[in-house]
Amino acid sequence: MNRLNLVVLAALASASFFGCGGATAPTTGTSETTGASASVSSGSSGSSIASSSSASSGSGSSSSSSSASSTNSSGSASSGSSSSSSSSSASSTDSSSSASGGSGSGSGSGSTSTSSSSTGSSGSSGSSAGTGGIPLDGLVAWYRIGTDLSGNGNDLAAAGNVSTTTDRFGNASAASLFSPSGASDHTTAISGSNPLLPVGAAPRTVSVWLKTTTDFQSRGNAGAMWNWGTTATGERFGEMCFGPNNPEYFVGQNHDVVGNISINDGLWHNVVVTYDGHTVTQYVDGTLDLTGTPVLGTVGTAVVIGNSLFDHLPEPFNGAVDDLVVYDHVLTASELDQVFNSAL
């Protein structure tokens, strides 16, 4: 062949490889990786769980269809320059946040996605895991150093000898520290009002973390961790440390339930009380301590953390208090376990 024929043949071969009906062009060489240790996406009715996998793409993205379901424990998914579109309600997570949808809470329409170090879920029931992994359904208050993290905006104010201390995870200045001047100190407290708190005989669950070494029994008066209502008989709802060996002590104002497990050993403890309109149940560090059936009818939503209600004799708590959360129903066993094991 002469030189002109060779040029023509080369041009035809090139057109057949990159043309409309030819093979897919190679990737551009750039890549994007979603998530440090896991990336999951799902459609409107599917679910996807990955414990240590990663999803990466060239210049595009990967996603599932509206009804796809997949599980990946150690593999990786990648795509070239072309991308597949996801359904309008698909959600994804990375290794340090919950399912997308704002503030780390679950979103979507019946979809669930979970990464190796966080959990996000949603569905028709409206219950999901938020920042830290606690249930969001029925959450009416979540207090940390007086700030209401539930999103309801009912913040409280600190007064007296209230400062901050290291929390149970080692985070500096992340928990409240109450240092009353003595047993008669009725100023040191975090207090305010929250109109969403359950009243009457409405069901509820309250969880709090605390740390103390004070012998309240020897001091002669209790240390109130939290309480709301009034000091009329049966109208107060709260938790204290008091009694032989300083256990948790539910206070219903003359309708009380005294616990058995000592909590003044200088370690962090989780104390939970539930009330279903008839029975009070108390847990310490996830262990059922006791139940009782006091007659209760909580009145008012004035709330005090770290001391008794202000129309009562002083009951200053001496120690650290963190993550007081209140629900408007009795949590299930699995939800209680979720609260206890969460990284609030």
C-alpha positions as CSV (number, residue, x, y, z in Angstrom):
1,M,0.0,0.0,0.0
2,N,1.1,3.6,-0.5
3,R,1.3,6.1,2.4
4,L,-2.2,7.6,1.6
5,N,-3.9,4.2,2.0
6,L,-2.3,3.6,5.3
7,V,-3.5,7.0,6.7
8,V,-7.1,6.2,5.6
9,L,-7.1,2.8,7.2
10,A,-5.8,4.2,10.5
11,A,-8.5,6.8,10.5
12,L,-11.3,4.2,10.0
13,A,-9.9,2.0,12.9
14,S,-9.9,5.0,15.3
15,A,-13.5,5.9,14.5
16,S,-14.8,2.4,15.1
17,F,-13.3,2.3,18.8
18,F,-14.4,5.7,20.1
19,G,-17.5,6.1,17.9
20,C,-21.2,5.9,19.0
21,G,-21.4,2.2,18.5
22,G,-17.9,1.3,19.8
23,A,-16.5,0.2,23.2
24,T,-16.8,2.4,26.3
25,A,-14.0,4.9,26.6
26,P,-11.5,4.4,29.4
27,T,-11.9,6.3,32.7
28,T,-10.3,9.7,33.1
29,G,-7.9,8.5,35.8
30,T,-9.5,10.6,38.6
31,S,-11.3,8.8,41.5
32,E,-13.6,9.8,44.4
33,T,-14.0,7.7,47.5
34,T,-17.1,8.2,49.7
35,G,-16.6,7.5,53.4
36,A,-13.5,6.6,55.4
37,S,-14.5,3.1,56.1
38,A,-18.0,2.5,54.7
39,S,-20.4,3.9,52.2
40,V,-23.9,2.7,51.6
41,S,-26.8,3.8,49.4
42,S,-30.3,2.5,49.1
43,G,-33.5,3.2,47.2
44,S,-37.0,4.1,48.5
45,S,-37.8,0.6,49.7
46,G,-34.4,-1.2,49.8
47,S,-31.8,-1.5,52.4
48,S,-28.0,-1.7,52.4
49,I,-25.6,-2.6,55.2
50,A,-21.8,-2.5,55.1
51,S,-19.4,-3.0,58.0
52,S,-16.1,-2.4,56.4
53,S,-16.6,-1.8,52.7
54,S,-16.0,1.3,50.7
55,A,-17.7,2.6,47.5
56,S,-15.6,4.5,45.0
57,S,-16.1,5.9,41.6
58,G,-14.2,7.3,38.7
59,S,-15.9,10.5,37.5
60,G,-19.4,9.2,38.3
61,S,-21.3,7.7,41.2
62,S,-22.9,4.4,42.1
63,S,-26.4,3.8,43.6
64,S,-29.1,1.2,44.0
65,S,-32.5,1.0,42.3
66,S,-35.6,1.8,44.2
67,S,-36.1,-1.7,45.4
68,A,-32.6,-3.1,45.6
69,S,-31.2,-4.7,48.7
70,S,-27.5,-5.6,49.2
71,T,-25.1,-6.6,51.9
72,N,-21.4,-6.1,51.7
73,S,-19.0,-7.0,54.5
74,S,-15.6,-6.5,52.9
75,G,-15.9,-5.8,49.2
76,S,-15.8,-2.5,47.3
77,A,-18.0,-1.1,44.5
78,S,-16.7,1.1,41.7
79,S,-17.8,2.6,38.5
80,G,-16.1,4.2,35.5
81,S,-16.9,7.4,33.8
82,S,-20.6,6.8,33.4
83,S,-22.9,6.9,36.4
84,S,-26.1,5.3,37.4
85,S,-28.9,7.4,38.9
86,S,-30.4,6.7,42.3
87,S,-34.1,7.0,43.3
88,S,-35.3,10.3,44.8
89,S,-35.4,9.0,48.3
90,A,-32.2,7.0,48.5
91,S,-29.8,7.7,51.4
92,S,-26.2,7.1,52.2
93,T,-23.9,7.2,55.2
94,D,-20.2,7.5,55.8
95,S,-18.1,6.3,58.7
96,S,-18.6,9.4,60.9
97,S,-22.2,10.3,60.4
98,S,-25.7,8.8,60.4
99,A,-28.0,8.6,57.3
100,S,-28.2,11.9,55.5
101,G,-31.1,14.1,56.3
102,G,-29.8,16.7,58.7
103,S,-28.0,16.7,62.0
104,G,-27.1,13.0,61.6
105,S,-30.6,11.7,61.9
106,G,-32.2,9.1,59.6
107,S,-34.1,10.2,56.6
108,G,-35.8,8.8,53.5
109,S,-39.0,6.9,52.9
110,G,-38.8,3.4,54.4
111,S,-35.1,3.1,53.7
112,T,-32.3,2.1,56.1
113,S,-28.6,2.6,55.8
114,T,-25.9,1.7,58.3
115,S,-22.1,2.2,58.3
116,S,-19.4,0.7,60.5
117,S,-19.4,3.4,63.2
118,S,-22.8,5.0,62.9
119,T,-26.4,4.1,62.4
120,G,-29.2,5.8,60.6
121,S,-32.7,4.5,60.1
122,S,-36.1,5.6,59.1
123,G,-39.4,4.3,58.0
124,S,-43.1,4.7,58.3
125,S,-43.0,4.5,62.1
126,G,-41.0,7.7,62.4
127,S,-38.5,6.1,64.8
128,S,-34.9,6.6,64.0
129,A,-31.4,6.8,65.5
130,G,-30.0,10.2,65.8
131,T,-26.6,11.7,66.6
132,G,-25.1,9.3,69.2
133,G,-27.5,6.5,68.3
134,I,-30.3,7.3,70.7
135,P,-33.9,6.7,69.6
136,L,-35.6,9.9,68.3
137,D,-39.2,8.9,68.4
138,G,-40.9,10.6,71.4
139,L,-37.8,12.4,72.5
140,V,-39.0,15.6,74.3
141,A,-35.8,16.7,76.0
142,W,-32.0,16.0,75.9
143,Y,-30.0,18.1,78.3
144,R,-26.3,18.5,78.3
145,I,-25.0,21.4,80.4
146,G,-28.4,23.0,80.2
147,T,-28.7,23.0,76.4
148,D,-31.6,21.1,75.0
149,L,-30.2,19.0,72.2
150,S,-33.5,17.4,71.3
151,G,-34.2,20.2,68.8
152,N,-37.2,21.5,70.8
153,G,-35.3,24.5,72.1
154,N,-36.2,24.3,75.8
155,D,-32.8,25.3,77.2
156,L,-32.2,25.6,80.9
157,A,-30.0,28.1,82.8
158,A,-27.2,27.4,85.3
159,A,-26.7,29.2,88.6
160,G,-24.4,28.9,91.7
161,N,-21.4,26.6,91.7
162,V,-22.1,24.8,88.4
163,S,-19.1,24.3,86.1
164,T,-18.0,21.7,83.5
165,T,-16.0,18.5,83.7
166,T,-14.7,15.7,81.5
167,D,-17.5,13.3,80.4
168,R,-17.5,9.5,80.4
169,F,-15.8,9.4,77.0
170,G,-12.9,11.6,78.1
171,N,-14.1,14.8,76.4
172,A,-13.1,17.8,78.3
173,S,-15.7,20.3,79.5
174,A,-18.5,18.2,78.2
175,A,-20.5,17.3,81.3
176,S,-22.0,19.4,84.1
177,L,-20.2,19.5,87.5
178,F,-22.2,20.5,90.6
179,S,-20.1,21.7,93.6
180,P,-22.5,23.0,96.2
181,S,-21.2,25.0,99.1
182,G,-22.9,22.6,101.6
183,A,-25.9,20.6,102.3
184,S,-28.1,23.7,102.5
185,D,-27.1,25.1,99.1
186,H,-30.3,25.7,97.2
187,T,-28.7,27.9,94.5
188,T,-26.4,25.5,92.7
189,A,-28.6,24.0,89.9
190,I,-29.5,24.0,86.3
191,S,-33.2,24.9,86.0
192,G,-36.0,26.3,83.8
193,S,-39.3,25.1,82.3
194,N,-40.1,22.6,79.6
195,P,-43.8,22.4,78.5
196,L,-43.2,19.1,76.7
197,L,-42.4,17.1,79.9
198,P,-45.0,14.4,80.6
199,V,-47.4,15.3,83.4
200,G,-50.3,13.6,85.2
201,A,-50.0,9.8,84.8
202,A,-48.7,10.0,81.3
203,P,-46.1,7.4,80.4
204,R,-42.4,8.4,80.2
205,T,-38.8,7.3,80.3
206,V,-35.9,9.3,81.8
207,S,-32.2,8.4,81.5
208,V,-29.3,10.2,83.0
209,W,-25.5,9.6,83.5
210,L,-23.9,10.6,86.8
211,K,-20.7,10.3,88.8
212,T,-20.3,11.1,92.5
213,T,-18.4,10.0,95.6
214,T,-20.6,11.9,98.1
215,D,-22.1,9.9,101.0
216,F,-25.5,11.6,100.9
217,Q,-26.9,9.3,103.6
218,S,-24.2,10.5,106.1
219,R,-24.7,14.1,105.0
220,G,-28.3,13.9,106.1
221,N,-30.1,14.9,102.9
222,A,-30.5,13.5,99.4
223,G,-28.7,14.6,96.3
224,A,-31.3,15.3,93.6
225,M,-30.0,14.5,90.1
226,W,-33.1,15.8,88.4
227,N,-36.8,16.4,89.0
228,W,-39.9,18.3,87.8
229,G,-43.4,19.1,89.0
230,T,-44.3,20.4,92.5
231,T,-43.6,19.2,96.0
232,A,-47.2,18.2,96.8
233,T,-47.6,14.5,97.5
234,G,-47.5,12.5,94.3
235,E,-46.9,15.6,92.1
236,R,-43.1,15.4,91.9
237,F,-41.2,13.1,89.5
238,G,-37.4,12.8,89.9
239,E,-34.4,10.8,90.8
240,M,-32.0,11.2,93.7
241,C,-29.1,9.5,95.4
242,F,-30.0,8.6,99.0
243,G,-30.5,5.7,101.4
244,P,-28.3,3.0,102.9
245,N,-25.2,2.5,100.7
246,N,-26.4,5.5,98.6
247,P,-28.5,3.9,95.9
248,E,-30.6,5.5,93.2
249,Y,-33.8,6.8,94.8
250,F,-37.0,7.6,92.8
251,V,-38.9,10.5,94.3
252,G,-42.6,10.9,93.8
253,Q,-42.9,13.2,96.8
254,N,-44.0,10.9,99.7
255,H,-44.7,8.2,97.0
256,D,-41.1,7.1,96.5
257,V,-39.3,3.9,95.4
258,V,-35.8,3.3,97.0
259,G,-33.3,1.4,94.9
260,N,-30.7,-1.2,95.9
261,I,-27.6,-0.5,93.8
262,S,-25.0,1.8,95.2
263,I,-24.0,4.6,92.7
264,N,-21.5,6.8,94.7
265,D,-18.3,4.9,93.9
266,G,-16.8,7.6,91.7
267,L,-17.6,5.9,88.4
268,W,-20.0,6.9,85.7
269,H,-23.4,5.2,86.1
270,N,-26.5,5.3,83.9
271,V,-29.8,5.5,85.9
272,V,-33.1,5.0,84.0
273,V,-36.6,5.2,85.3
274,T,-39.7,4.3,83.4
275,Y,-43.4,5.0,84.3
276,D,-46.3,3.5,82.4
277,G,-49.1,5.2,84.4
278,H,-49.0,2.5,87.0
279,T,-45.6,1.0,87.6
280,V,-42.2,2.7,88.2
281,T,-39.2,0.6,87.0
282,Q,-35.6,1.5,87.7
283,Y,-32.4,0.4,85.9
284,V,-28.8,1.0,86.8
285,D,-26.2,0.4,84.1
286,G,-28.7,-1.6,82.0
287,T,-29.6,-3.9,84.9
288,L,-33.2,-4.0,86.3
289,D,-33.0,-2.9,90.0
290,L,-36.6,-2.8,91.1
291,T,-40.2,-1.9,90.4
292,G,-42.9,-0.1,92.5
293,T,-46.4,1.1,92.1
294,P,-46.6,4.6,93.7
295,V,-49.6,6.7,93.0
296,L,-48.4,9.6,90.9
297,G,-49.9,12.6,89.2
298,T,-47.1,15.0,88.1
299,V,-48.1,18.6,88.1
300,G,-46.2,21.4,86.3
301,T,-43.1,21.4,84.1
302,A,-40.7,23.4,86.2
303,V,-37.5,21.3,86.0
304,V,-34.4,21.3,88.1
305,I,-31.1,19.4,87.5
306,G,-28.6,19.0,90.4
307,N,-30.9,20.1,93.2
308,S,-34.5,19.8,94.5
309,L,-37.4,21.8,93.3
310,F,-37.2,25.3,94.7
311,D,-40.3,25.0,96.8
312,H,-38.7,22.1,98.7
313,L,-35.9,21.9,101.2
314,P,-32.4,21.9,99.5
315,E,-31.2,18.6,98.1
316,P,-28.0,19.6,96.3
317,F,-26.3,16.9,94.2
318,N,-22.5,16.9,94.5
319,G,-20.8,15.4,91.4
320,A,-21.2,15.2,87.6
321,V,-24.3,14.9,85.6
322,D,-24.5,14.3,81.8
323,D,-27.0,13.6,79.0
324,L,-30.4,13.7,80.7
325,V,-32.9,12.5,78.1
326,V,-36.7,12.3,78.5
327,Y,-39.2,10.4,76.3
328,D,-43.0,10.6,76.3
329,H,-43.4,6.8,76.4
330,V,-41.9,3.7,78.0
331,L,-39.0,2.6,75.9
332,T,-38.8,-1.0,74.7
333,A,-36.0,-3.3,76.0
334,S,-34.1,-2.8,72.7
335,E,-34.5,1.0,72.9
336,L,-33.2,1.0,76.5
337,D,-30.2,-1.0,75.4
338,Q,-29.7,1.5,72.6
339,V,-29.7,4.4,75.0
340,F,-27.3,2.7,77.4
341,N,-24.8,1.7,74.7
342,S,-25.0,4.9,72.6
343,A,-22.2,7.3,72.2
344,L,-24.3,10.3,73.1
